[in-house]
Amino acid sequence: MPKKKGYFRKAYSVERTLKDLIDEIGYEEIEKAIKKKKSSVQNISNPLYKERQLSHQDAIELDIHCKKLGIGTPFLNSYETLLEKYTVENKDIHEAELI
């Protein structure tokens, strides 16, 4: 797979993390990990699709799969970044925007 150009950026949403993962490993690898077809994954990664939801179990399965592929844990990194963002800004966790 070709490498992306540009700077590494921490993801700030589950959808963005999934989109980046699609670009990095492709739909076939994602389907291996979570047993969801391409159309379902596309809906989950689309921020305009109101019914999008990636379960915690799917995120964990994807992180395990990525770790085995040697590319780290993208969803864990995303959660850590979101927690940092909201605690540094002194926002109430209950006031956090829909992630």
C-alpha positions as CSV (number, residue, x, y, z in Angstrom):
1,M,0.0,0.0,0.0
2,P,1.3,3.5,-0.8
3,K,2.3,5.7,2.1
4,K,0.2,8.9,2.6
5,K,2.0,12.2,2.4
6,G,1.7,14.9,5.0
7,Y,1.9,15.1,8.8
8,F,0.6,12.6,11.3
9,R,-2.5,13.9,13.0
10,K,-4.2,12.5,16.0
11,A,-7.8,11.5,15.2
12,Y,-10.5,13.3,17.0
13,S,-13.5,11.1,16.2
14,V,-14.3,7.4,15.8
15,E,-15.4,8.1,12.3
16,R,-12.2,9.8,11.3
17,T,-10.2,6.9,12.9
18,L,-12.2,4.4,10.9
19,K,-11.8,6.4,7.7
20,D,-8.0,6.5,8.2
21,L,-8.0,2.8,8.9
22,I,-9.9,2.1,5.7
23,D,-7.3,4.1,3.8
24,E,-4.5,2.2,5.5
25,I,-5.6,-1.4,5.5
26,G,-8.7,-1.5,3.3
27,Y,-12.2,-2.9,3.6
28,E,-11.1,-6.5,3.3
29,E,-8.9,-6.4,6.4
30,I,-11.6,-4.6,8.4
31,E,-14.2,-7.2,7.3
32,K,-11.8,-9.9,8.6
33,A,-11.7,-8.3,12.0
34,I,-15.3,-7.3,12.6
35,K,-17.3,-9.4,10.1
36,K,-19.1,-6.4,8.6
37,K,-19.5,-5.8,4.9
38,K,-18.1,-2.8,3.0
39,S,-21.4,-1.0,2.9
40,S,-21.8,-1.2,6.7
41,V,-18.3,0.1,7.3
42,Q,-18.9,2.9,4.9
43,N,-22.0,3.9,6.8
44,I,-20.2,3.8,10.1
45,S,-17.3,6.0,8.8
46,N,-19.7,8.6,7.2
47,P,-20.2,11.5,9.7
48,L,-23.4,12.5,7.7
49,Y,-25.1,9.1,8.3
50,K,-27.2,9.6,11.4
51,E,-27.5,5.9,12.3
52,R,-23.7,5.4,12.4
53,Q,-22.4,3.5,15.4
54,L,-19.2,1.5,15.8
55,S,-19.6,-0.7,18.8
56,H,-16.9,-0.8,21.5
57,Q,-16.5,-4.5,20.7
58,D,-15.8,-3.7,17.0
59,A,-13.3,-1.0,18.0
60,I,-11.5,-3.5,20.3
61,E,-11.5,-6.2,17.6
62,L,-10.1,-3.7,15.1
63,D,-7.4,-2.6,17.5
64,I,-6.4,-6.2,18.2
65,H,-6.3,-6.9,14.4
66,C,-4.2,-3.7,13.8
67,K,-1.8,-4.6,16.7
68,K,-1.3,-8.0,15.1
69,L,-0.6,-6.3,11.8
70,G,2.0,-4.1,13.6
71,I,0.3,-0.8,13.1
72,G,-0.7,-0.1,16.7
73,T,-4.1,0.6,18.3
74,P,-5.8,3.4,16.4
75,F,-9.1,3.4,18.4
76,L,-7.3,3.4,21.7
77,N,-5.2,6.3,20.5
78,S,-8.3,8.1,19.4
79,Y,-10.1,7.6,22.8
80,E,-6.9,8.8,24.6
81,T,-6.8,11.9,22.4
82,L,-10.5,12.7,23.0
83,L,-10.1,12.3,26.7
84,E,-7.1,14.6,26.7
85,K,-9.0,17.2,24.6
86,Y,-12.0,17.3,26.9
87,T,-10.1,17.3,30.2
88,V,-7.5,19.9,29.2
89,E,-10.3,22.2,28.0
90,N,-11.9,21.7,31.4
91,K,-15.2,20.7,29.8
92,D,-17.6,18.6,31.6
93,I,-17.6,15.1,30.2
94,H,-21.4,15.2,29.9
95,E,-21.1,18.3,27.7
96,A,-18.8,16.6,25.2
97,E,-20.0,16.7,21.7
98,L,-21.4,13.6,20.1
99,I,-18.4,11.5,19.3
